[in-house]
């Protein structure tokens, strides 16, 4: 499964930032608090805490001025 972060300017519809993140689904499941397997298939707006955990897990810095969303696909 591939996981991607998309950044959208508040009030806009189109992403200004997109990045595939190098993280195992099992690790992301813990960060996101997913319980059911189906939860992986949805898009999520990330909380500040989730953003910090993803940054730490992937050793990267994500944009601070955008609303960030997580999407996953095969």
Biopython code that builds the backbone (N, CA, C, O; Angstrom):
import numpy as np
from Bio.PDB.StructureBuilder import StructureBuilder

atoms = [
    (1, "UNK", "N", (0.845, -1.164, 0.000)),
    (1, "UNK", "CA", (0.000, 0.000, 0.000)),
    (1, "UNK", "C", (0.900, 1.239, 0.000)),
    (1, "UNK", "O", (1.910, 1.283, 0.702)),
    (2, "UNK", "N", (0.521, 2.242, -0.795)),
    (2, "UNK", "CA", (1.255, 3.506, -0.855)),
    (2, "UNK", "C", (0.453, 4.584, -0.140)),
    (2, "UNK", "O", (-0.774, 4.631, -0.229)),
    (3, "UNK", "N", (1.164, 5.437, 0.561)),
    (3, "UNK", "CA", (0.519, 6.502, 1.323)),
    (3, "UNK", "C", (1.079, 7.836, 0.857)),
    (3, "UNK", "O", (2.286, 7.984, 0.668)),
    (4, "UNK", "N", (0.185, 8.807, 0.675)),
    (4, "UNK", "CA", (0.575, 10.103, 0.143)),
    (4, "UNK", "C", (-0.031, 11.207, 1.027)),
    (4, "UNK", "O", (-1.161, 11.101, 1.504)),
    (5, "UNK", "N", (0.758, 12.260, 1.224)),
    (5, "UNK", "CA", (0.286, 13.448, 1.911)),
    (5, "UNK", "C", (-0.018, 14.503, 0.848)),
    (5, "UNK", "O", (0.781, 14.741, -0.058)),
    (6, "UNK", "N", (-1.171, 15.118, 0.975)),
    (6, "UNK", "CA", (-1.538, 16.215, 0.083)),
    (6, "UNK", "C", (-1.778, 17.457, 0.928)),
    (6, "UNK", "O", (-2.424, 17.387, 1.974)),
    (7, "UNK", "N", (-1.260, 18.586, 0.478)),
    (7, "UNK", "CA", (-1.443, 19.850, 1.177)),
    (7, "UNK", "C", (-2.320, 20.780, 0.368)),
    (7, "UNK", "O", (-2.083, 21.010, -0.818)),
    (8, "UNK", "N", (-3.334, 21.310, 1.025)),
    (8, "UNK", "CA", (-4.298, 22.185, 0.376)),
    (8, "UNK", "C", (-4.364, 23.501, 1.149)),
    (8, "UNK", "O", (-4.416, 23.505, 2.379)),
    (9, "UNK", "N", (-4.361, 24.603, 0.430)),
    (9, "UNK", "CA", (-4.526, 25.899, 1.061)),
    (9, "UNK", "C", (-5.950, 25.973, 1.614)),
    (9, "UNK", "O", (-6.900, 25.568, 0.945)),
    (10, "UNK", "N", (-6.096, 26.486, 2.823)),
    (10, "UNK", "CA", (-7.403, 26.570, 3.464)),
    (10, "UNK", "C", (-8.413, 27.257, 2.550)),
    (10, "UNK", "O", (-8.151, 28.344, 2.034)),
    (11, "UNK", "N", (-9.561, 26.624, 2.350)),
    (11, "UNK", "CA", (-10.608, 27.154, 1.496)),
    (11, "UNK", "C", (-10.466, 26.795, 0.031)),
    (11, "UNK", "O", (-11.321, 27.161, -0.776)),
    (12, "UNK", "N", (-9.410, 26.087, -0.332)),
    (12, "UNK", "CA", (-9.176, 25.694, -1.721)),
    (12, "UNK", "C", (-9.508, 24.209, -1.900)),
    (12, "UNK", "O", (-9.693, 23.482, -0.924)),
    (13, "UNK", "N", (-9.579, 23.774, -3.155)),
    (13, "UNK", "CA", (-9.894, 22.380, -3.458)),
    (13, "UNK", "C", (-8.738, 21.594, -4.059)),
    (13, "UNK", "O", (-8.754, 20.364, -4.042)),
    (14, "UNK", "N", (-7.741, 22.285, -4.586)),
    (14, "UNK", "CA", (-6.675, 21.602, -5.307)),
    (14, "UNK", "C", (-5.388, 21.578, -4.495)),
    (14, "UNK", "O", (-5.003, 22.591, -3.910)),
    (15, "UNK", "N", (-4.721, 20.432, -4.456)),
    (15, "UNK", "CA", (-3.492, 20.333, -3.665)),
    (15, "UNK", "C", (-2.350, 21.156, -4.258)),
    (15, "UNK", "O", (-2.129, 21.162, -5.469)),
    (16, "UNK", "N", (-1.640, 21.843, -3.385)),
    (16, "UNK", "CA", (-0.440, 22.586, -3.756)),
    (16, "UNK", "C", (0.810, 21.777, -3.439)),
    (16, "UNK", "O", (1.909, 22.110, -3.883)),
    (17, "UNK", "N", (0.629, 20.710, -2.667)),
    (17, "UNK", "CA", (1.743, 19.873, -2.225)),
    (17, "UNK", "C", (1.294, 18.427, -2.267)),
    (17, "UNK", "O", (0.191, 18.103, -1.825)),
    (18, "UNK", "N", (2.133, 17.561, -2.791)),
    (18, "UNK", "CA", (1.873, 16.119, -2.775)),
    (18, "UNK", "C", (3.195, 15.401, -2.561)),
    (18, "UNK", "O", (4.201, 15.740, -3.184)),
    (19, "UNK", "N", (3.191, 14.409, -1.677)),
    (19, "UNK", "CA", (4.401, 13.639, -1.434)),
    (19, "UNK", "C", (4.028, 12.236, -0.966)),
    (19, "UNK", "O", (3.251, 12.062, -0.027)),
    (20, "UNK", "N", (4.593, 11.250, -1.635)),
    (20, "UNK", "CA", (4.444, 9.876, -1.171)),
    (20, "UNK", "C", (5.352, 9.721, 0.035)),
    (20, "UNK", "O", (6.502, 10.161, 0.011)),
    (21, "UNK", "N", (4.844, 9.097, 1.089)),
    (21, "UNK", "CA", (5.640, 8.962, 2.301)),
    (21, "UNK", "C", (6.102, 7.525, 2.490)),
    (21, "UNK", "O", (5.346, 6.584, 2.247)),
    (22, "UNK", "N", (7.350, 7.363, 2.925)),
    (22, "UNK", "CA", (7.920, 6.027, 3.120)),
    (22, "UNK", "C", (7.601, 5.494, 4.513)),
    (22, "UNK", "O", (8.410, 5.605, 5.433)),
    (23, "UNK", "N", (6.418, 4.916, 4.653)),
    (23, "UNK", "CA", (6.003, 4.408, 5.955)),
    (23, "UNK", "C", (5.222, 3.117, 5.757)),
    (23, "UNK", "O", (4.439, 2.986, 4.816)),
    (24, "UNK", "N", (5.445, 2.182, 6.645)),
    (24, "UNK", "CA", (4.712, 0.909, 6.600)),
    (24, "UNK", "C", (3.273, 1.135, 7.057)),
    (24, "UNK", "O", (3.013, 1.940, 7.952)),
    (25, "UNK", "N", (2.363, 0.431, 6.444)),
    (25, "UNK", "CA", (0.956, 0.553, 6.801)),
    (25, "UNK", "C", (0.732, 0.247, 8.276)),
    (25, "UNK", "O", (-0.085, 0.900, 8.925)),
    (26, "UNK", "N", (1.445, -0.736, 8.810)),
    (26, "UNK", "CA", (1.289, -1.088, 10.227)),
    (26, "UNK", "C", (1.674, 0.079, 11.135)),
    (26, "UNK", "O", (1.010, 0.320, 12.143)),
    (27, "UNK", "N", (2.727, 0.799, 10.794)),
    (27, "UNK", "CA", (3.150, 1.946, 11.601)),
    (27, "UNK", "C", (2.159, 3.100, 11.459)),
    (27, "UNK", "O", (1.849, 3.783, 12.435)),
    (28, "UNK", "N", (1.672, 3.311, 10.256)),
    (28, "UNK", "CA", (0.703, 4.370, 10.017)),
    (28, "UNK", "C", (-0.619, 4.060, 10.723)),
    (28, "UNK", "O", (-1.302, 4.969, 11.195)),
    (29, "UNK", "N", (-0.967, 2.808, 10.791)),
    (29, "UNK", "CA", (-2.191, 2.380, 11.472)),
    (29, "UNK", "C", (-2.173, 2.816, 12.935)),
    (29, "UNK", "O", (-3.198, 3.240, 13.470)),
    (30, "UNK", "N", (-1.021, 2.713, 13.578)),
    (30, "UNK", "CA", (-0.880, 3.132, 14.973)),
    (30, "UNK", "C", (-1.014, 4.653, 15.085)),
    (30, "UNK", "O", (-1.737, 5.155, 15.946)),
    (31, "UNK", "N", (-0.318, 5.379, 14.215)),
    (31, "UNK", "CA", (-0.365, 6.849, 14.237)),
    (31, "UNK", "C", (-1.788, 7.355, 14.024)),
    (31, "UNK", "O", (-2.226, 8.288, 14.697)),
    (32, "UNK", "N", (-2.504, 6.743, 13.093)),
    (32, "UNK", "CA", (-3.846, 7.200, 12.738)),
    (32, "UNK", "C", (-4.927, 6.665, 13.677)),
    (32, "UNK", "O", (-6.045, 7.181, 13.690)),
    (33, "UNK", "N", (-4.604, 5.640, 14.458)),
    (33, "UNK", "CA", (-5.591, 5.065, 15.366)),
    (33, "UNK", "C", (-6.609, 4.184, 14.674)),
    (33, "UNK", "O", (-7.729, 4.014, 15.156)),
    (34, "UNK", "N", (-6.214, 3.621, 13.531)),
    (34, "UNK", "CA", (-7.118, 2.755, 12.782)),
    (34, "UNK", "C", (-7.290, 1.420, 13.495)),
    (34, "UNK", "O", (-6.338, 0.860, 14.039)),
    (35, "UNK", "N", (-8.512, 0.928, 13.482)),
    (35, "UNK", "CA", (-8.808, -0.377, 14.080)),
    (35, "UNK", "C", (-9.221, -1.364, 12.992)),
    (35, "UNK", "O", (-8.716, -2.485, 12.936)),
    (36, "UNK", "N", (-10.134, -0.941, 12.138)),
    (36, "UNK", "CA", (-10.646, -1.789, 11.067)),
    (36, "UNK", "C", (-9.802, -1.630, 9.802)),
    (36, "UNK", "O", (-9.312, -0.535, 9.524)),
    (37, "UNK", "N", (-9.630, -2.691, 9.043)),
    (37, "UNK", "CA", (-8.835, -2.652, 7.809)),
    (37, "UNK", "C", (-9.406, -1.668, 6.789)),
    (37, "UNK", "O", (-8.650, -1.062, 6.029)),
    (38, "UNK", "N", (-10.734, -1.502, 6.764)),
    (38, "UNK", "CA", (-11.364, -0.610, 5.800)),
    (38, "UNK", "C", (-10.970, 0.847, 6.010)),
    (38, "UNK", "O", (-11.041, 1.652, 5.082)),
    (39, "UNK", "N", (-10.556, 1.185, 7.222)),
    (39, "UNK", "CA", (-10.197, 2.572, 7.521)),
    (39, "UNK", "C", (-9.010, 3.048, 6.692)),
    (39, "UNK", "O", (-8.866, 4.247, 6.452)),
    (40, "UNK", "N", (-8.178, 2.145, 6.260)),
    (40, "UNK", "CA", (-7.002, 2.481, 5.463)),
    (40, "UNK", "C", (-7.406, 3.082, 4.120)),
    (40, "UNK", "O", (-6.647, 3.860, 3.542)),
    (41, "UNK", "N", (-8.573, 2.739, 3.623)),
    (41, "UNK", "CA", (-8.995, 3.133, 2.285)),
    (41, "UNK", "C", (-9.579, 4.536, 2.187)),
    (41, "UNK", "O", (-9.874, 4.998, 1.084)),
    (42, "UNK", "N", (-9.754, 5.221, 3.307)),
    (42, "UNK", "CA", (-10.362, 6.552, 3.306)),
    (42, "UNK", "C", (-9.286, 7.636, 3.300)),
    (42, "UNK", "O", (-8.123, 7.373, 3.604)),
    (43, "UNK", "N", (-9.689, 8.851, 2.951)),
    (43, "UNK", "CA", (-8.805, 10.013, 3.046)),
    (43, "UNK", "C", (-9.062, 10.689, 4.385)),
    (43, "UNK", "O", (-10.191, 10.706, 4.875)),
    (44, "UNK", "N", (-8.010, 11.244, 4.970)),
    (44, "UNK", "CA", (-8.121, 11.855, 6.284)),
    (44, "UNK", "C", (-7.428, 13.203, 6.328)),
    (44, "UNK", "O", (-6.319, 13.355, 5.816)),
    (45, "UNK", "N", (-8.081, 14.182, 6.938)),
    (45, "UNK", "CA", (-7.388, 15.425, 7.270)),
    (45, "UNK", "C", (-6.574, 15.137, 8.522)),
    (45, "UNK", "O", (-7.096, 14.617, 9.508)),
    (46, "UNK", "N", (-5.310, 15.475, 8.476)),
    (46, "UNK", "CA", (-4.401, 15.148, 9.567)),
    (46, "UNK", "C", (-4.462, 16.178, 10.685)),
    (46, "UNK", "O", (-4.566, 17.380, 10.442)),
    (47, "UNK", "N", (-4.396, 15.680, 11.911)),
    (47, "UNK", "CA", (-4.309, 16.558, 13.068)),
    (47, "UNK", "C", (-2.853, 16.966, 13.256)),
    (47, "UNK", "O", (-1.954, 16.368, 12.666)),
    (48, "UNK", "N", (-2.626, 17.976, 14.070)),
    (48, "UNK", "CA", (-1.260, 18.427, 14.347)),
    (48, "UNK", "C", (-0.429, 17.289, 14.941)),
    (48, "UNK", "O", (0.737, 17.113, 14.587)),
    (49, "UNK", "N", (-1.033, 16.525, 15.838)),
    (49, "UNK", "CA", (-0.329, 15.398, 16.460)),
    (49, "UNK", "C", (0.037, 14.332, 15.424)),
    (49, "UNK", "O", (1.155, 13.817, 15.436)),
    (50, "UNK", "N", (-0.888, 14.002, 14.536)),
    (50, "UNK", "CA", (-0.609, 13.016, 13.484)),
    (50, "UNK", "C", (0.493, 13.514, 12.553)),
    (50, "UNK", "O", (1.356, 12.738, 12.144)),
    (51, "UNK", "N", (0.470, 14.802, 12.217)),
    (51, "UNK", "CA", (1.510, 15.375, 11.355)),
    (51, "UNK", "C", (2.875, 15.225, 12.004)),
    (51, "UNK", "O", (3.832, 14.804, 11.355)),
    (52, "UNK", "N", (2.968, 15.566, 13.279)),
    (52, "UNK", "CA", (4.247, 15.454, 13.994)),
    (52, "UNK", "C", (4.733, 14.006, 14.043)),
    (52, "UNK", "O", (5.922, 13.743, 13.865)),
    (53, "UNK", "N", (3.821, 13.073, 14.282)),
    (53, "UNK", "CA", (4.199, 11.651, 14.329)),
    (53, "UNK", "C", (4.662, 11.153, 12.962)),
    (53, "UNK", "O", (5.619, 10.383, 12.881)),
    (54, "UNK", "N", (4.003, 11.578, 11.895)),
    (54, "UNK", "CA", (4.404, 11.170, 10.546)),
    (54, "UNK", "C", (5.754, 11.778, 10.195)),
    (54, "UNK", "O", (6.607, 11.100, 9.622)),
    (55, "UNK", "N", (5.959, 13.051, 10.531)),
    (55, "UNK", "CA", (7.249, 13.690, 10.280)),
    (55, "UNK", "C", (8.370, 12.934, 10.982)),
    (55, "UNK", "O", (9.426, 12.694, 10.397)),
    (56, "UNK", "N", (8.142, 12.567, 12.211)),
    (56, "UNK", "CA", (9.148, 11.831, 12.990)),
    (56, "UNK", "C", (9.400, 10.451, 12.387)),
    (56, "UNK", "O", (10.551, 10.045, 12.228)),
    (57, "UNK", "N", (8.343, 9.737, 12.056)),
    (57, "UNK", "CA", (8.470, 8.376, 11.529)),
    (57, "UNK", "C", (9.147, 8.346, 10.159)),
    (57, "UNK", "O", (9.847, 7.387, 9.832)),
    (58, "UNK", "N", (8.938, 9.399, 9.356)),
    (58, "UNK", "CA", (9.469, 9.431, 7.990)),
    (58, "UNK", "C", (10.698, 10.327, 7.847)),
    (58, "UNK", "O", (11.255, 10.439, 6.755)),
    (59, "UNK", "N", (11.123, 10.959, 8.926)),
    (59, "UNK", "CA", (12.265, 11.883, 8.908)),
    (59, "UNK", "C", (12.100, 12.937, 7.817)),
    (59, "UNK", "O", (12.958, 13.093, 6.948)),
    (60, "UNK", "N", (10.993, 13.650, 7.878)),
    (60, "UNK", "CA", (10.752, 14.706, 6.901)),
    (60, "UNK", "C", (10.013, 15.861, 7.545)),
    (60, "UNK", "O", (9.443, 15.722, 8.627)),
    (61, "UNK", "N", (10.027, 16.994, 6.879)),
    (61, "UNK", "CA", (9.288, 18.176, 7.316)),
    (61, "UNK", "C", (8.163, 18.423, 6.328)),
    (61, "UNK", "O", (8.389, 18.517, 5.121)),
    (62, "UNK", "N", (6.950, 18.528, 6.851)),
    (62, "UNK", "CA", (5.782, 18.793, 6.019)),
    (62, "UNK", "C", (5.440, 20.277, 6.100)),
    (62, "UNK", "O", (5.773, 20.934, 7.086)),
    (63, "UNK", "N", (4.783, 20.809, 5.080)),
    (63, "UNK", "CA", (4.429, 22.239, 5.079)),
    (63, "UNK", "C", (3.552, 22.601, 6.277)),
    (63, "UNK", "O", (2.654, 21.851, 6.661)),
    (64, "UNK", "N", (3.830, 23.753, 6.850)),
    (64, "UNK", "CA", (3.061, 24.212, 8.024)),
    (64, "UNK", "C", (1.906, 25.129, 7.640)),
    (64, "UNK", "O", (1.010, 25.359, 8.453)),
    (65, "UNK", "N", (1.909, 25.653, 6.427)),
    (65, "UNK", "CA", (0.907, 26.640, 6.016)),
    (65, "UNK", "C", (-0.239, 26.047, 5.203)),
    (65, "UNK", "O", (-1.026, 26.786, 4.612)),
    (66, "UNK", "N", (-0.342, 24.714, 5.169)),
    (66, "UNK", "CA", (-1.390, 24.048, 4.393)),
    (66, "UNK", "C", (-2.171, 23.088, 5.267)),
    (66, "UNK", "O", (-1.654, 22.594, 6.269)),
    (67, "UNK", "N", (-3.426, 22.818, 4.891)),
    (67, "UNK", "CA", (-4.191, 21.748, 5.511)),
    (67, "UNK", "C", (-3.683, 20.449, 4.877)),
    (67, "UNK", "O", (-3.663, 20.319, 3.653)),
    (68, "UNK", "N", (-3.278, 19.497, 5.706)),
    (68, "UNK", "CA", (-2.680, 18.264, 5.183)),
    (68, "UNK", "C", (-3.654, 17.101, 5.297)),
    (68, "UNK", "O", (-4.354, 16.935, 6.296)),
    (69, "UNK", "N", (-3.672, 16.298, 4.229)),
    (69, "UNK", "CA", (-4.550, 15.132, 4.129)),
    (69, "UNK", "C", (-3.718, 13.909, 3.800)),
    (69, "UNK", "O", (-2.696, 13.993, 3.119)),
    (70, "UNK", "N", (-4.172, 12.779, 4.294)),
    (70, "UNK", "CA", (-3.528, 11.499, 3.997)),
    (70, "UNK", "C", (-4.446, 10.712, 3.093)),
    (70, "UNK", "O", (-5.645, 10.604, 3.349)),
    (71, "UNK", "N", (-3.882, 10.165, 2.038)),
    (71, "UNK", "CA", (-4.613, 9.279, 1.149)),
    (71, "UNK", "C", (-3.763, 8.035, 0.920)),
    (71, "UNK", "O", (-2.534, 8.108, 0.921)),
    (72, "UNK", "N", (-4.407, 6.914, 0.728)),
    (72, "UNK", "CA", (-3.695, 5.643, 0.522)),
    (72, "UNK", "C", (-4.278, 4.922, -0.675)),
    (72, "UNK", "O", (-5.475, 5.002, -0.948)),
    (73, "UNK", "N", (-3.400, 4.207, -1.396)),
    (73, "UNK", "CA", (-3.854, 3.391, -2.516)),
    (73, "UNK", "C", (-2.862, 2.261, -2.764)),
    (73, "UNK", "O", (-1.754, 2.260, -2.227)),
    (74, "UNK", "N", (-3.269, 1.314, -3.573)),
    (74, "UNK", "CA", (-2.394, 0.172, -3.897)),
    (74, "UNK", "C", (-1.421, 0.509, -4.986)),
    (74, "UNK", "O", (-0.616, -0.336, -5.379)),
]
sb = StructureBuilder()
sb.init_structure("model")
sb.init_model(0)
sb.init_chain("A")
sb.init_seg("    ")
for serial, (resi, resn, name, xyz) in enumerate(atoms, 1):
    if name == "N":
        sb.init_residue(resn, " ", resi, " ")
    sb.init_atom(name, np.array(xyz, "f"), 0.0, 1.0, " ", f" {name:<3s}", serial, name[0])
structure = sb.get_structure()
